[in-house]
């Protein structure tokens, strides 16, 4: 039986993303998982037009979908959980315009440094990157219109806390729109290594469990949609792992 401590799991996750941030290549030179090579962002659902509209350095190829397909409006405030080098923040910035605001939160100092470098270099004045954990968001109550996230919540060791915090910072009527990995069947213990916690595999939850957690946080209109086509790029993550996980779109609404 694998008896990894939470501290060991968190350390593995931080090291994986620090390595990705410091790498000059797409995929961050990562060891499998959360990344499928140079074409991965197109496979995840981003368009060439989207990727051409933002700094190439912001696209580390780390994700499993495209949460920015949610309709954003001029003037809205958007929060990205686990913002990495800034890919989704910069895309959202283009949508909300000068009167809007985008906040990116990431726990990895190296990723925040990379994102801030990209922001400064390309003059994204309406984007703010903050160092912090998604379980303890450095964001005020009832201040956000839309929360997005791409293949990050599965990494959390306390998902209930993540969604509680998401509910706290959303305005009434605010939308949660997340792309993430979910379980389709239990992963065999022999496939769960310490590294697998840092590559979007070992921390995935079943859809029923996520629905229950979202309901406990207070969310309504919960919709979790598995994407069968994601198995194509999941094959690159780890041997036979596509038999146990799938990418999914997760949407919910806060109603006070």
C-alpha positions, -999 to 999 in steps of 0.1 A, spaced: 0 0 0 12 35 -8 15 56 24 26 89 11 21 118 35 3 150 24 36 169 28 53 145 4 24 148 -21 24 186 -20 62 186 -24 60 164 -55 34 187 -70 54 219 -63 86 204 -78 67 193 -109 54 228 -116 86 246 -106 104 224 -132 78 233 -158 81 270 -151 118 271 -154 119 251 -186 120 271 -219 101 244 -238 64 237 -241 54 209 -216 81 222 -194 102 191 -199 78 174 -175 77 137 -169 44 126 -185 11 138 -173 -7 172 -176 10 177 -210 11 161 -244 38 178 -264 39 209 -286 4 203 -301 -13 197 -267 -30 231 -264 -47 225 -297 -57 191 -285 -71 205 -254 -96 227 -273 -78 260 -278 -79 275 -313 -49 287 -333 -64 322 -332 -65 321 -294 -29 309 -291 -17 334 -316 -33 362 -296 -12 357 -264 25 355 -256 39 321 -266 58 319 -234 25 317 -215 16 284 -230 34 256 -212 11 229 -226 -1 221 -191 -38 213 -190 -66 190 -201 -92 214 -217 -100 250 -224 -120 267 -196 -120 300 -215 -148 287 -238 -172 301 -211 -187 333 -223 -170 363 -207 -182 399 -208 -165 433 -209 -160 446 -174 -161 413 -156 -137 401 -130 -122 366 -137 -102 344 -113 -80 316 -126 -72 289 -100 -37 276 -107 -28 302 -133 6 289 -143 25 311 -168 -7 330 -176 -22 313 -206 -59 314 -196 -55 348 -178 -42 365 -209 -70 349 -230 -96 361 -204 -79 396 -204 -87 400 -241 -124 392 -234 -131 414 -204 -112 444 -218 -98 474 -201 -128 478 -178 -124 442 -166 -99 425 -144 -83 390 -143 -67 375 -112 -43 346 -114 -35 326 -83 -7 300 -82 12 284 -53 44 279 -73 68 309 -70 85 300 -102 52 301 -121 41 334 -106 75 349 -116 71 336 -151 36 349 -154 45 384 -140 74 385 -165 50 377 -194 25 403 -181 52 431 -179 67 422 -213 34 423 -231 16 451 -211 -14 432 -197 -25 460 -173 -58 444 -163 -41 411 -151 -29 406 -115 -9 375 -105 -9 365 -68 11 339 -50 -13 317 -29 -30 284 -25 -64 277 -41 -75 263 -7 -69 298 8 -75 323 -19 -60 358 -15 -92 373 -29 -120 392 -13 -156 379 -6 -182 383 -33 -157 399 -57 -155 376 -88 -179 371 -117 -163 340 -132 -138 314 -119 -118 293 -144 -92 266 -139 -74 241 -161 -63 207 -147 -54 221 -113 -81 212 -88 -74 175 -91 -40 184 -76 -55 197 -44 -54 176 -13 -85 193 1 -110 198 -27 -139 207 -4 -118 236 8 -111 247 -28 -148 248 -37 -157 264 -4 -132 292 -12 -145 294 -48 -180 299 -35 -169 325 -10 -152 348 -36 -179 345 -63 -206 371 -65 -243 360 -65 -249 345 -99 -212 340 -104 -200 311 -126 -175 283 -120 -162 269 -153 -134 244 -149 -116 218 -171 -102 190 -150 -94 153 -147 -120 129 -132 -119 92 -125 -139 67 -145 -127 38 -124 -104 33 -94 -67 35 -104 -47 3 -93 -24 10 -63 6 -1 -83 1 28 -107 0 54 -80 35 67 -74 46 99 -57 52 115 -91 17 107 -102 3 132 -77 22 160 -96 10 150 -130 -28 152 -127 -34 115 -122 -34 103 -86 -55 131 -71 -85 128 -95 -120 122 -81 -151 104 -93 -178 126 -107 -203 117 -80 -178 128 -53 -172 161 -71 -209 167 -74 -214 161 -37 -185 184 -28 -199 212 -50 -233 208 -34 -218 209 1 -201 242 -9 -235 256 -19 -233 255 -57 -263 250 -79 -268 241 -116 -239 216 -113 -230 200 -146 -200 177 -151 -195 166 -187 -168 139 -194 -150 143 -228 -144 110 -243 -121 125 -270 -96 134 -243 -85 98 -241 -65 105 -272 -40 128 -254 -43 110 -221 -26 80 -237 6 102 -237 4 109 -200 11 74 -186 8 38 -197 -29 27 -199 -40 56 -177 -67 65 -202 -86 35 -189 -90 52 -155 -93 89 -161 -109 113 -185 -110 151 -189 -143 168 -180 -159 202 -181 -172 212 -147 -197 241 -144 -217 254 -115 -234 286 -103 -235 304 -70 -270 314 -59 -273 332 -26 
